[in-house]
Each structure stands twice: as C-alpha cells, then as structure tokens.
Amino acid sequence: MSPAVRKVEALGHFVRVEWEDGSESRYPCVWLRDNCRCPLCFLRSAGARRMPLEDLDVDIAAREVALADGKKISVTWPDEHASEYEAEWLKKRCFSEEARAEMQADLFLPERQYWGSDLQLPKIPFEEVMHSDESAYKWLCTLKKVGIVLLTGAATRQGELIKLGHRIGFLRLTFYGPTWQVQDKADANNVAYTTGKLSFHTDYPVLHHPPGVQFLHCIKQTTAGGESEVVDGFHVCNKMKQQNPEAYQILSSTAVNYTDVGVDYCDFAVHGKQRIIDIDSRGQAVRINYNNATRDAVFDIPAEKVRPFYAALKEFNDLLNSAEHKFTYKLEPGDIVTFDNWRVLHGRRSYPSGPEVTRHLEGAYADWDVVLSRLQILRKGVLNRD
C-alpha cells in the first residue's frame, strides 16, 4: 500500500511531511532542489541528474509547498521553478536512521552468514541457474550472504564459465585471460599450475582492484588428493579482532608489497600494495588481500616494525588453518564452485603428479559490480519490486 501524506509544511531550510500513519519526515530544501524530477533537472531515460551543481543554492528555502491528493508534494522555489515529488519516492528516502538503514540494506544487501568447519555448502544445479531467474536470483543472493555456492551438473568441457559469465553480464579479463586452465604445467607461471599444496589465499591482491568473485569449474579430478579447502575470512577477522586487536590493527594498517611477473594472455610485470585486511569506517573487514605466494620481498616499512607484522600475519594464518574454521570438500567433474574472492580464502591439498593431466579446473573471475547489478535486476523481476 502506497504511503499517504496528511500534511506538508515549509520550515526554514526544511520541508516537513506528516504521514497518515502518524510518522513524520524532514527533508532539507537543498536536497529537494538537487533532486527535482522535472525534465529540465532530470533525464528520466538515463536516470541521471541534469542540473549542474554550480546552479544549486545551498541556502535555498521553499517559497511554497502544497499537497495533491495525498500522493504528491509540490514545491515552488524562489525563482518560480516548480518541483513535484511522489509520496512513495519521498517516503523511501526519509532521512530517519531507520529509513536510511532500510534503504542501504535494500541497495547493498549487507546481510552475512558466517561459517566455519560446520559449513553446509549451498548447492544449486547449473542448468537451473542458466534457465531460471528464480534459481539465478537464489544463487547470487546466497553468494552474497554466505560467500560460496556450488553449482552442480555442468558439462565437463571448457567454455561453461563463458556461458555463466554471459548469464550475469560478462567476465573479468586479467593477464591470465578471460578464463584460465588450472592443471599441472611444466615451467608453471603460477603456483596453482603445479600439483603441490596451495595454502589459503585470495587471488590477485597485486591488482589495485582484485576480482570480487571467482569461478572454478571441475573438468577432471584426480583420484588421490586434490581436495579443496575454504575458510570464511570475515569470520576469522572477527575472531582475531576480539582475541588480539593489536595484531588486527597491524594487518589492517600495514601496506604489503605484491608482485606478479610472467607471460600468459600477454606478458606482464605487475606491482601493487595492499593491506592484508581492508576495513570500513567501523573497523569491520570488507576485503582480504592475502596471497603468500605473490607477497614481494620488497617491504616498505621501518625495520623495527617487520617482526611485529610477521607475528600478526602468523597469528592470522594460524586462525585460517585451525580445524574449527576451515571446510574441506572435493570437487566432482561438472561442479562449479563460485565464491567471494574478497571474503573466502581458498586452498588445495597436493596430489600425485603423472605423465598425463589428472586434474583440470577452468577458472574465471567476475567483478562484484557486475554480479550485484545482475542481482538487483533479478531481484526486481523475481520479487516484482523497484
């Protein structure tokens, strides 16, 4: 049911709205003028603001306000310009703390479900994701909330990840190509292209903007070894912050050098700096940037801070590898594991090498911008909401 307005009045630099449910909202006049929806100020076909900021008077006040049928509010400004606002549009953008939190949750879906070794790995058939919007929506919602989803039943051939990329929009191109083959290779240009153990890591922290989501499609699986391991990095960060806030502060404030040099899709020589734990204004982890294999020997900190950093990193690494935090599983041919590369660290147990390729995964990346865009579009269609 659309909200209805009981009363509207101008109060200095604010417009006060009293709603039929008894609640009230106060809207700053400068914000109302900045967000006028008329054709001169707003290009509806692009959903974009037309009015340049230099034309905005930050001290503006409404000259006159009026209510039409309880569903629209009109404002006349000192220069005679008239603006009209739908009641429902205004209600959603109320400046109360509760309304702002609701809108941010609607836009960014921040809910998280933390896990450890007790993870119940979510599974959805690949073909359902490809052909059903409801299943695709469930997949991306779960990926955002839990951080990992297993898609089952894909064909055991290269190219399935290209299809999955088209399902969400497009894949992320990197120096390893649009997709890449994880298998034992002579003179490997990446530690993943060996049969050895892979320690817990996130991919590509050397990049200024590491890929947000990773896909790994199992095409062939070795009989012995090769099990996959994952750990919820955000859950571990919460534990570390509680147990040793000083170590957490070191890892969330120290910039670490990373390097990646070689030849693949093209030749590359990449150098970057990242904090092991990126945090928001509340001190909560929002991205893990940890790959011990590509951590550089160059370290741009004073010598006396090196040992405390290593002590903090060792503690973090020990927490990642503790039995209560890590989850172990084995991919079957046709499985595609999809996971949050900013949150979920992954690893692999070693497996025997042989004269032929015994284990083959195809990998790909997508950016969270692409994934969340598709999630919002699917959400609108499936839930019939704007």
C-alpha positions in Angstrom: 0.0 0.0 0.0 1.4 3.4 -1.0 2.1 5.8 1.8 -0.2 8.8 2.0 0.6 12.3 3.2 -1.6 14.0 5.8 0.1 17.4 5.9 3.1 19.2 4.4 4.7 22.5 5.5 7.8 24.6 4.9 10.0 25.1 8.0 13.0 27.3 7.1 15.6 25.2 5.2 13.4 22.1 5.6 10.1 20.7 4.3 8.2 18.7 7.0 5.9 15.9 5.9 3.4 14.3 8.3 2.3 10.9 7.1 -1.1 9.2 7.5 0.5 6.5 9.8 1.4 9.2 12.3 5.1 9.4 11.4 6.9 12.4 10.1 9.9 13.2 7.9 12.0 16.3 7.4 13.6 16.9 4.0 16.4 19.5 3.6 15.4 22.0 0.9 18.8 21.8 -0.7 18.4 18.1 -1.2 14.9 18.5 -2.6 16.0 21.1 -5.1 19.0 19.0 -6.1 16.7 16.1 -6.7 13.9 17.8 -8.7 12.4 15.2 -11.1 11.2 17.7 -13.8 12.6 17.2 -17.4 14.8 20.3 -17.1 16.6 18.9 -14.0 16.4 15.2 -14.5 16.9 13.0 -17.6 14.4 10.2 -17.0 15.6 8.0 -19.8 19.1 7.8 -18.3 18.0 8.1 -14.6 20.6 10.9 -14.3 20.7 14.4 -12.9 20.8 17.2 -15.5 21.1 20.2 -13.2 24.8 21.2 -12.7 25.9 21.6 -9.1 27.1 25.2 -9.8 23.4 26.1 -10.3 22.4 24.8 -6.8 21.9 27.3 -4.0 22.9 25.5 -0.8 20.9 28.0 1.3 17.7 27.6 -0.7 14.3 27.5 1.1 10.9 26.6 -0.3 8.7 29.6 -1.2 5.5 27.5 -1.2 4.6 23.9 -0.6 1.3 22.1 -1.5 -0.2 18.6 -1.3 -2.1 17.0 -4.1 -4.4 14.0 -3.3 -2.2 12.9 -0.5 0.1 11.2 -3.1 2.2 14.1 -4.4 4.0 17.1 -2.9 4.8 20.2 -5.0 7.4 22.8 -4.1 7.7 26.2 -5.6 11.2 27.7 -5.3 12.2 31.4 -5.0 13.0 31.6 -8.8 9.5 30.3 -9.6 10.8 26.8 -10.5 8.3 24.1 -9.5 9.2 20.6 -8.4 6.9 17.7 -7.8 7.7 14.6 -5.7 5.8 11.3 -5.4 4.9 10.4 -1.8 6.2 6.9 -2.1 9.5 8.1 -3.6 9.9 10.5 -0.7 9.0 8.0 2.0 11.7 5.6 0.8 14.3 8.4 1.1 13.3 9.6 4.5 16.4 10.8 6.5 15.5 9.0 9.7 18.1 6.5 10.9 15.7 3.6 10.5 14.7 4.5 6.9 18.3 5.1 5.8 19.3 1.7 7.2 16.4 0.1 5.3 17.3 1.7 2.1 21.0 0.9 2.4 20.1 -2.8 3.1 17.9 -2.8 0.0 20.6 -1.4 -2.2 23.7 -3.3 -0.9 22.3 -6.4 0.7 24.8 -6.4 3.6 23.5 -9.5 5.5 26.2 -12.1 6.1 26.0 -15.7 7.4 29.4 -16.6 8.9 30.6 -20.2 9.0 33.5 -22.4 9.9 34.1 -26.2 9.5 30.3 -26.6 10.0 29.5 -25.1 6.6 26.6 -26.6 4.8 27.8 -25.9 1.3 24.9 -24.5 -0.7 24.3 -26.3 -3.9 22.2 -25.4 -7.0 22.0 -27.2 -10.4 23.9 -25.3 -13.0 21.2 -25.7 -15.7 18.6 -24.2 -13.3 20.8 -21.1 -12.8 21.2 -20.8 -16.6 17.5 -21.0 -17.4 15.5 -19.9 -14.3 15.6 -16.4 -13.0 14.4 -17.6 -9.6 17.4 -20.0 -9.4 19.8 -17.4 -10.6 18.5 -15.0 -8.0 18.8 -17.6 -5.3 22.4 -18.3 -6.4 23.5 -14.7 -6.3 21.7 -13.9 -3.1 23.4 -16.9 -1.4 26.7 -16.0 -2.9 26.4 -12.5 -1.4 25.2 -13.8 2.0 27.3 -16.9 2.6 30.2 -16.2 0.2 30.2 -19.6 -1.6 27.8 -21.6 -3.7 28.4 -24.9 -5.6 26.8 -25.2 -9.0 26.4 -28.9 -10.0 25.9 -30.8 -13.2 27.7 -28.6 -15.7 29.2 -30.2 -18.8 32.8 -31.4 -18.3 34.3 -29.3 -21.1 35.8 -25.9 -21.4 33.6 -23.0 -22.1 30.9 -23.4 -19.4 32.2 -20.4 -17.5 31.9 -18.2 -20.5 28.2 -19.1 -20.5 28.0 -18.4 -16.8 29.6 -15.0 -17.4 27.0 -14.2 -20.1 24.3 -15.1 -17.5 25.4 -12.3 -15.2 26.8 -9.9 -17.8 30.5 -10.5 -18.5 33.7 -12.0 -17.0 36.7 -10.1 -15.8 39.7 -10.2 -18.2 43.1 -10.5 -16.5 46.7 -11.2 -17.5 45.8 -14.9 -17.4 43.0 -14.5 -20.0 39.2 -14.4 -19.8 39.4 -18.0 -18.4 42.4 -20.0 -17.4 43.3 -23.7 -17.0 44.4 -24.9 -13.6 46.4 -28.0 -14.2 50.0 -29.3 -13.8 52.2 -27.5 -16.3 55.9 -27.6 -17.0 57.7 -24.3 -16.0 54.5 -23.1 -14.3 54.0 -19.3 -14.2 51.7 -19.7 -11.2 51.9 -22.0 -8.2 48.3 -23.1 -8.9 49.7 -24.8 -12.1 51.6 -27.4 -10.1 50.5 -30.5 -8.1 51.7 -29.1 -4.8 49.6 -27.9 -1.8 48.1 -24.4 -2.1 47.9 -22.5 1.1 44.9 -20.4 1.9 44.9 -17.2 -0.2 42.8 -14.7 -2.1 43.5 -14.3 -5.8 45.3 -11.3 -7.3 45.9 -9.0 -4.4 48.6 -7.4 -6.6 45.9 -5.6 -8.6 44.6 -2.3 -7.4 41.1 -3.7 -7.7 41.3 -7.5 -7.1 38.5 -9.6 -8.7 35.4 -9.8 -6.5 34.1 -13.3 -7.4 35.9 -16.4 -8.6 34.5 -19.4 -10.5 36.3 -22.8 -10.7 34.9 -25.5 -12.9 36.0 -29.0 -12.3 36.5 -30.8 -15.7 38.7 -33.6 -14.5 39.5 -34.7 -11.0 42.4 -36.8 -9.6 41.6 -40.0 -7.7 44.0 -39.3 -4.9 44.4 -35.9 -3.2 43.4 -32.6 -4.7 40.8 -31.8 -2.1 39.7 -28.1 -2.0 39.7 -26.1 1.3 37.9 -22.8 2.1 37.7 -20.5 5.1 35.4 -17.6 5.9 38.0 -14.8 6.1 35.5 -12.3 7.6 34.6 -14.8 10.3 38.3 -15.2 11.1 38.8 -11.4 11.1 36.1 -11.1 13.7 37.8 -13.7 15.9 41.2 -12.0 15.5 39.8 -8.6 16.3 38.3 -10.0 19.6 41.4 -12.1 20.5 44.2 -9.7 19.5 43.1 -6.2 18.5 46.7 -5.0 18.2 47.5 -7.7 15.6 44.3 -6.9 13.8 45.3 -3.2 13.7 48.7 -4.1 12.3 47.2 -6.2 9.4 44.6 -3.6 8.7 47.0 -0.7 8.5 50.3 -2.1 7.0 50.6 -1.8 3.2 52.2 -5.0 1.9 54.0 -5.2 -1.5 52.8 -7.8 -4.0 54.3 -8.7 -7.4 53.4 -10.9 -10.4 55.7 -11.1 -13.4 55.4 -13.5 -16.3 53.8 -14.3 -19.7 50.3 -15.7 -20.3 47.5 -13.9 -22.1 50.2 -11.3 -22.6 53.5 -10.5 -20.9 53.0 -8.7 -17.6 55.0 -7.1 -14.8 52.6 -6.0 -12.0 53.5 -4.5 -8.7 51.0 -3.4 -6.1 50.4 -2.6 -2.4 47.5 -3.8 -0.3 46.7 -4.1 3.4 46.1 -7.8 4.4 42.7 -6.7 5.8 40.8 -3.8 4.3 38.3 -2.3 6.8 35.4 0.1 6.7 34.8 3.2 9.0 33.6 0.8 11.8 36.7 -1.3 11.7 34.9 -4.3 10.0 36.7 -6.3 7.3 35.4 -5.6 3.8 38.2 -7.3 1.8 41.0 -9.7 2.4 44.2 -9.3 0.3 46.4 -12.2 1.2 48.4 -14.4 -1.1 51.7 -15.6 0.4 53.0 -16.8 -2.9 53.0 -13.4 -4.5 53.9 -11.3 -1.5 57.0 -9.4 -2.5 60.4 -9.5 -0.9 60.2 -5.7 -1.1 58.7 -4.4 2.1 58.2 -0.7 2.6 58.1 -0.4 6.4 60.7 0.5 9.0 62.9 -2.4 10.1 61.6 -2.4 13.7 58.0 -3.0 12.5 58.8 -6.0 10.5 58.8 -8.6 13.2 55.5 -7.5 14.8 54.0 -7.6 11.3 55.2 -11.2 10.8 53.9 -12.2 14.2 50.4 -10.7 13.4 50.4 -12.4 10.0 51.4 -15.8 11.5 48.5 -15.5 14.0 46.1 -14.7 11.2 47.4 -17.6 9.2 47.1 -20.0 12.2 43.5 -19.0 12.6 42.8 -19.6 8.9 44.2 -23.1 9.2 42.5 -24.1 12.5 40.3 -27.1 12.3 37.3 -25.1 13.6 37.5 -22.6 10.8 38.4 -24.4 7.5 36.0 -26.5 5.4 37.3 -29.3 3.2 35.5 -30.8 0.2 36.3 -32.4 -3.1 35.1 -31.1 -6.5 33.5 -33.7 -8.8 33.6 -33.3 -12.6 30.8 -31.0 -13.6 30.9 -29.0 -10.3 31.5 -25.2 -10.5 32.4 -23.6 -7.2 31.6 -19.9 -7.1 32.9 -17.8 -4.2 33.6 -14.3 -2.9 37.3 -13.7 -3.5 37.3 -10.7 -1.1 36.0 -12.8 1.7 36.6 -16.6 1.2 40.2 -17.7 1.1 40.8 -21.0 -0.7 43.4 -23.6 -0.9 44.1 -27.1 -2.3 45.7 -30.3 -1.0 48.5 -31.7 -3.0 48.0 -34.6 -5.4 50.3 -37.1 -7.2 51.9 -35.9 -10.5 52.0 -38.2 -13.5 52.8 -38.3 -17.2 49.3 -37.1 -18.1 47.0 -34.4 -16.7 45.0 -36.0 -13.9 43.3 -32.8 -12.6 41.8 -30.0 -14.6 39.9 -27.0 -13.5 38.9 -24.0 -15.6 38.8 -20.7 -13.7 37.4 -17.2 -14.3 36.7 -14.0 -12.4 33.8 -11.5 -12.3 33.7 -8.1 -10.5 31.2 -7.5 -7.8 29.8 -4.6 -9.7 28.7 -6.9 -12.5 27.4 -9.6 -10.0 25.4 -7.1 -7.9 24.0 -5.4 -11.0 22.6 -8.7 -12.1 21.3 -9.5 -8.6 19.4 -6.2 -8.4 17.8 -6.8 -11.9 16.8 -10.4 -11.0 15.5 -9.2 -7.6 13.3 -6.7 -9.3 11.9 -9.3 -11.7 11.5 -12.2 -9.2 10.1 -10.1 -6.3 8.4 -7.6 -8.5 9.8 -4.7 -6.6 11.5 -1.5 -7.6 
